[in-house]
Amino acid sequence: MIDFDARLYKLVDAALKEDVGDGDHSTLSCIPADVTGKAVLKIKQEGILAGVDVAEKIFKYKKPSANFVRYKKDGEEMKPGEVAFDVETFVHTILQLERLVLNCMQRMSGIATLTKQYTDKLKGYKTKLLDTRKTTPNFRLLEKEAVRIGGGVNHRFGLFDMIMLKDNHIDYSGGLEAAISRAYDYVQAYRPDLKIEVETRNLDDARTVLKIGKGKVFRVMLDNFSPAQVREAVELIGDEFETEASGGVNLDTIESYAAAGVDYVSVGGLIHQANSLDLSLKAVIET
């Protein structure tokens, strides 16, 4: 279990160090430090809203006295012309955080919107949608949060919270049996809480895992299997392990994989193929 807030604040600190540097000179040059103001988050594109919780955390992390008022929630449909929230605090704070908040919310909303398109196609099936580690370095926290908001399920966060024996691990280890045996021994000796997932490249691999992985493996990945092959593998494996289909899954094919009875489908494109949505943070000037 990760500490979301601690990771978020670390991300915020690094992002502001990159952006603000030795000072926001545009703001410092023309606005006194004690001036307060209000800004609203305006929606300019249709989709699924994501990042409102994050925006509030960012503003209150940098200025605990900030007054943050929500008008929409994460996961809600959004339309152009709507307002997601308003914030009142020091103008220096608003202007320093403006681009960071927008970058986070625009990216997250794009991912949540694409994820929702995928999860809508899984309605009526037991299959759940997983993300992957195909993420933007140092931004994984919020990309995976956006997948969750869009209705998907987070896979492992990183290399530290689950063992996944992929093709290269298996090949470097000398085969499936050696890789599984060593991973299981490692878990028993060092981290009994770690679960082991194993990638299989064909039905023979699935048979091998079924033979040697009982009591050791919890999930079998069916990598680049066709829907027909997935169905055969699922029937072969039964309830012995969880099953995950990966590779070749897109909006056109996901339903055929779900119909094959697999427990999970993983889609890297949820994150790396998503397009950011258009939002803006605008000053409110009282007259």
C-alpha positions, 0 to 999 in steps of 0.5 A: 500500500502506497502513501498517496499524499506523501508521494503527491507532495514529493511530486509537487515539490519537484514540479515547483522546483522545476517550474518556479526555480529562483522565483516566479518573476512574472508574478513578483514583478507586478503583484504585491505578495499580500494580494488575495484573489479567486480563480475558477477551473473552467471546463472546455472539452467533454469527457470524464473529470479527474484531478479535483481531489488532487487540485485541492490537495495541491492548493492546501499543501502549499497554502493550508488557508486556501478556500477550495469549493467543488462544483463537480466530483472526480469521475463525473461527466463534464461538458464545455462551459461547466465549472469544476471548482473555485479557489480563493487564496493569495494571488501568488499561490494561484499563479505559481500553482496554475500550470501544475494543477492544469497539467495534472488535471488535463492529463488525468481527465484524458486518461480517465476518459479513455479508461471509461470508454474501455470499461463501458465495453466490459459491462455485463462481463466479469472481466476487469480492466488493468493498467500497466507500468507503461507510464510517464516517469515520476507521474505514475501516481496520478496516471494510475489514479486517473485509471481508477477514477475512470473505472479501471483497476490498478495493477502493481504500482512498481517493481516493489509491490508484486513479482511479475515473471515476464519473458526476460525474467524467464529466459534469463532464469533458464525457463519457467520452472527455474524462475517460479521456483526461485521466485517462490523461495525468495518470497518465503525467505524475504517477503511472504506478502509478495504475490507472484504472477507469471507470463505465458507465451503459449498454451504449453507455457500455461500447462507448465505453470498449471503443473508446477505453480500450484500454491506458488503462483496467483495469476497467469498472464496470457501474453499476445494470445488470441481471444480463442486461445484465451478461451482455451487457456481459461478453460484449462486453468479453471479456478486454479489461478487468476487469469490476465490477457495482455497484448492485442487488447484495444477498444475494438477487441476488448469485448472478445477477450472478455467474452473468452472468460478471462479475469483481467485484461491489461492495456498499456494504451490507457495511459500512453495513448490518452490525449489530455483534455482542455481545461483552464484556470481563470481569475475572477475579478470582482467589480 
